[in-house]
Amino acid sequence: MDGMISGFSEFYMKEGEPYLGTAYGIMISYWDATAHYSMYLMMVAAIAWNEQYREVGLYWVGSLLHSMIVFMPGTFIGKFANEIRPAILLNIPYVVVPVVAGVKYLQSRPDSQALSKEVKKVQGTSLLKRPLDVLLMLFLLVSIGISVIRGLAVLDCPWEVTKMYAKEYEPYLEDRTAYPVIQMLVYLFYFVPYYLAAMYGLVQPGCGWMSDWALLFAGAAAQGQFSHIGSSFHGRTRFTRRVPEATSLEFWVINLLLAIVPQILAYRCVKYPAFFTRSRNQAVNGVKESPSKKKQ
C-alpha cells in the first residue's frame, strides 16, 4: 500500500478502494495494523483469562468510530468521489460493530454506590487544590481555541488568523482529498462540546459519565492525530500541502497537545475515579435523600 512491497495489493488498490492509497488512507491502515490489532489481542486475552476488557473496548470503539467518521464522508466528497466502488461496503462492519459494542459498554457501567467518607472528602476538595485538574482545564481551553481556529479555517472563514494558520502552519488542511476538512469539522462539532462537558465534569463532582467518555474521546484523539500528523508529512501528500519546515516545531506542539491531553484526562478519570463517583441517590433522584426518608 505504501510501496514497500511491490505487487502485494496493487490490484485491490486499483480496482477496489483506490482512496486507501492516499496519505490518509495509508495512515489509517497503519493504525489498524498496529494499534487496533493490539487492542484486539488485549481483548481476546482478557476474554481467555476471564478478565474484564471494558476500558480497552471503549478506547477501541472511540478509535475505530472516529476513523470511519472521517474516512467515509471524506471519501464520498473528496477527489475520489467518482471512484466509489462496491468494495466500500466492506467498511460497513467497521461502523456497525463499534456502535453496537459502544452501546453495550456504556450500558454496562458499574452501578452507583453509597459515597464513602473518603470519596466525599475528595469531592469536597476545591478545584484550586487539585493542580492536575487545573492544568487539564487550561489545556482543554487551549484545545478548544485550536479546534475552533482549525474548524473555521477549513470552512473558509475570512478571518485573518484562520487564513494565516492554514497557510503558515497546516497547509494540509486544504488538501483535495477532503479528509483533513472532515477531521477539523469533527474537532469543531464533536470535540469542542466534549471539551466543554469535560471541564464541567472536572468542576462538578459526581459526573459518573466522565470515565467512559474520556476513554472514547482518548481513542478518537489518538487515532485522529496519528493519521493527521502522518498525512501532513507523508510523501503521498502534495509538497505544497506538507508542513512548512519553518513552522514544524509549532505544528508538533499543537498536534501533540491535541493528542496527549485526552490521554492524560482519560488516565486521570480511570486511575482516580473518586471525584466522579455518583451515589445511588444522585443517579436515581439527582438530589440527596431527605432526613425524614433516612430515618425510615
N, C-alpha and C positions, 0 to 999 in steps of 0.2 A: 504493500500500500504506500509506503514511504520511499519505495525504490531501493530498499536494502537487499531484497531478494527478487531477482528477475523472474518473471513468468509465473509467480505464485498465485496472484489474484487478479491478473490483468483482465481476464475475460469477464469476471464478475464486476470489476470496477468499470468496465466499458459498457456492458450490456445490462447490468443490474442497478447499481447505485453509484453513478459517477461522481456525485457530490461528496462521497466519502474520500475522494482524492484531494479535496481542498485542505487547506491548513487546519481548519476547524474540524473537519471530518477525521483527519488523521489524529488530532489531539484527543478527541473523544474516544477514538478507538484505542489509543494508548491507555487512557484512563480505564476503559472497560477491561483491558487485558491485564492491568496491574491492580488498581485499587478495587474495582468491583470484583475481580476474581479473588482477591484476598478476603474480601468480605464474605463471598460465597463459602470459601474454605472455613472461615471462622464460624459461620452459622451452621454449616454441616458438622463441624467438630463439636459445637455446643449441643446439637441435636443428638449426636452419637454418645456424648457424655452426660446426657440428660441435664444439661445446664440451660439457663435462660439466655436468650440472644436478642432480647427486645431492643436494647440500646443500639447494638450493631445494626439491627433491622431498620430502625428509624433513620439511622445515618445513611444506610444504603438506599432507602426509599427517597430521602431528600436528594441524594446524589443522582440517582437514575432518573427521577422525575424531572429534575432540573435540566438534565441532559436532553431529554425528549422535548421539554417545553421550549428550549432554544432551537434544537436541531430540526424538528418537524416544521414549525412555521417558517424558519429561515430557509429551509429547502423549498417550500412552496412559493415564497415571494421573492427569492433571490435570483441570481443569474441562471440557476438550474431549474427554474420553474417549468420550462418547456421540455425538460428531460426526465420528468417523473414517470417511472415505470412500475409495473405490478410488484416488483421486489420491495418497494417501500412498505408494502403491507406486512413485511416481516418485522417491522418495528412496532406493530400493534401490541404484541405481548409485553413489550418493554414499557408500554403505557398502562395497560390494564393490570398487570400483575402487581407493580408497586402501588397502584391506587388501592387495590383490594387489600394488600398487605398493610399499607399505611392506615387504612380504616380499622383493620383488626388490631394493630398495635396501639392505636390511640384509644380504642375502646377497652383495651386490656390494662389500662393504667391502674396501678395499685390503689386499693380503697383508702379513703381518707381515714385518719385515726385521731384519737384524742391527743391534744397537744401536751407534750411533757413540759416540765419546768425548764429544761434546757432549751427546748425549741422556742418556748415563749420568751426566754431571755434573748435568744438570737433575733427573734422577730421584733423585739423591743429596742434593738440597737439602732441608733441613728445612722443615716447614710454616711454622714461625715466621719463616723467611727469605723467605717468599712472601706479602707483605702482601695482595695481591688475593685469594689463596685463603683467607686468614684471614678477610677481610671476607665473602667468599662463604659460608664456613662459618657465620659469625654470622648472616647474613641468611637462610640456609637454616634455621637453628634457629628464628628468629623466624617464618619462613613456616610451619614445622611447627606451632608453637604456635597461630598464627592459624587454620590449616586445621583443627586439632583442635577448637578452640572453635566455629568456624562449622559443622563437621560435627555436633558434638554438639547445637548449637542447633537444627538442623533435625530432629534426632531426638528433640526434646522432652526433653532432658536436664534433670533437676531442679536442677542446679547453678545457683546464683545468677548466676555470671559469664556463663553461656551465655544465661540469660533476659535479663540486662541488656544483653548485646551485641546480641541480636536486637531488643530494644525501643528501645535508645538509638542504635545505630549503623547497623544494617541491617534495618529492618522489612520490606524486600522479601523477606527470607528466608522470610517467612510468606505470601507471595503464593499465591493459589489455583491458579495455572497449573502449579505443581509444578516449573517449570524451575529456579528457584533451589535447590530441595531437591536435585534430581539433581546440579546443579552442585557444591554443597557436599559431597555424598557422593562425587563423583568426586575432589575435592580430598582428602578424608579417606582414601579407599581406594586411590587411584592416585598422587596427587601426593606424599603423605606417604612412602610406601615409596620413591618415586623420589628424594625429597629425601635420605632416609637413605642410599640407594645412592650418590647423588652426593657426599655427604660422605665416604663410604668411598673413592670414586674420587679425591677431592682429597687424600687421605692416602696411599693405596696406589698406588705407581707402576705403570704398565703396564696400566691398565684400558682396553683398546682400544675398549670399547663406549661410553665416555663421550661422545664427539663425536656419534655417531649419536643416542643417546637424549636428549642435551641439545638437539639440533635438534628432535626430535619433541615434547618437552615445552615447548620455547620456542614452537613454533607453537600448541600446545594452550593454553598460558597466555595468549598474545596474543589468540587468538580468544575464550577464555573470559572474560577480564577486560574486553575491549572490550564484549562482549554484556552482561555482568553490570552493569558501570558504567552503560552506556547505558540498560539496562532500569530501573535503580534511580532514574533521573531522568526517564524518558520520560513523556509525558502520558497514554499508554495504561495506565500503572500507577496504581492507585488512590492518591489523595493521601495517605492514611494509611499507605501502604506505601512511599512515597518517602523519600529520605534526609532526616532532620531537619536544618533549617538550623543548629541549634546544634552538631551534630557532623559537619558536612560536611567540615571540614578533616581530622578523624581518618579519616573514610571514604576520602578521597582518598589519604592517606598509606598506609593499609593496603592498598588495592586497587592503587595504583600500585606498591607494593613487590612484591606478588604478580605483577604483570605484567612488571616490569623485571628483577627478579633472574634469572629463567630466560633472558632475552635476554642478559644480561651473562655468565652461565655458558656459554651456547652460543657466544658470541663468544670467550670465553677458550679453550674447548676446540678450536674450529676454527682460531683465529688462532695459538695457541701450543700445538700438539698434542704437543710433545716429551715432556712428563711422562706422557702417556697412551699413548705408543708401546709396542707389545708386540713383543718379539723373536719370531722364528720358533720358537725352542726353548720359550719360555713358552707360545706358542699351542698347540704340539703336546703337550708334556710337562708343562707347568706348573712345571717346575724347570729349573735351569741344567744345562748339559752337564757331565758328569763329566770330570776331567782326562784319564782314560785314553781316553775317546772322542775328545777333542780331538786327542790325539797320533795317533790313527788317521787 
